[in-house]
Amino acid sequence: MDNLIGANDVLFVLLGAVMVLAMHAGFAFLEVGTVRHKNQVNALVKILVDFQYLHWPTFL
């Protein structure tokens, strides 16, 4: 029974992490959609750099 509870906890945390990453991608698309066409690459690079510096401890 304890193994099942532990597995459910891990699954819950992993699903939460996937949803947060998907939400980050959604906000990236929203921000890119609000800028002019010539600035879209700059906006994506800014978003990716922000993602890198905010989440680097997670992936160590």
C-alpha positions in Angstrom: 0.0 0.0 0.0 2.9 2.4 0.8 4.4 1.8 -2.7 1.1 2.7 -4.3 0.9 6.0 -2.3 4.5 6.9 -3.2 3.8 6.1 -6.8 0.7 8.3 -6.8 2.7 11.2 -5.2 5.4 10.9 -7.9 2.8 10.8 -10.6 1.1 13.9 -9.2 4.3 15.9 -9.1 5.4 14.9 -12.6 2.0 15.8 -14.0 2.1 19.1 -12.3 5.6 19.8 -13.7 4.4 18.9 -17.2 1.5 21.3 -16.9 3.7 24.1 -15.7 6.0 23.5 -18.7 3.1 23.5 -21.1 1.8 26.7 -19.5 5.1 28.3 -20.1 5.0 27.4 -23.8 1.4 28.8 -24.0 2.5 32.1 -22.5 5.4 32.1 -25.0 3.0 31.8 -27.9 0.8 34.5 -26.4 3.7 36.9 -26.1 5.0 36.1 -29.6 1.5 36.8 -30.9 1.4 40.2 -29.4 4.5 41.6 -31.0 5.2 42.6 -34.6 6.5 40.0 -37.1 10.0 41.5 -37.1 10.3 41.2 -33.3 9.0 37.6 -33.0 12.5 36.0 -33.0 13.7 38.4 -30.4 10.7 37.7 -28.2 11.2 33.9 -28.5 14.9 34.2 -27.6 14.0 36.3 -24.6 11.5 33.8 -23.4 14.0 30.9 -23.9 16.7 32.7 -22.0 14.2 33.5 -19.2 13.2 29.8 -19.1 16.9 28.8 -19.0 17.8 31.0 -16.0 14.6 30.4 -14.0 14.6 26.6 -14.3 18.3 25.7 -14.3 18.2 24.3 -10.7 15.4 22.0 -11.7 17.5 20.2 -14.3 20.7 19.8 -12.4 
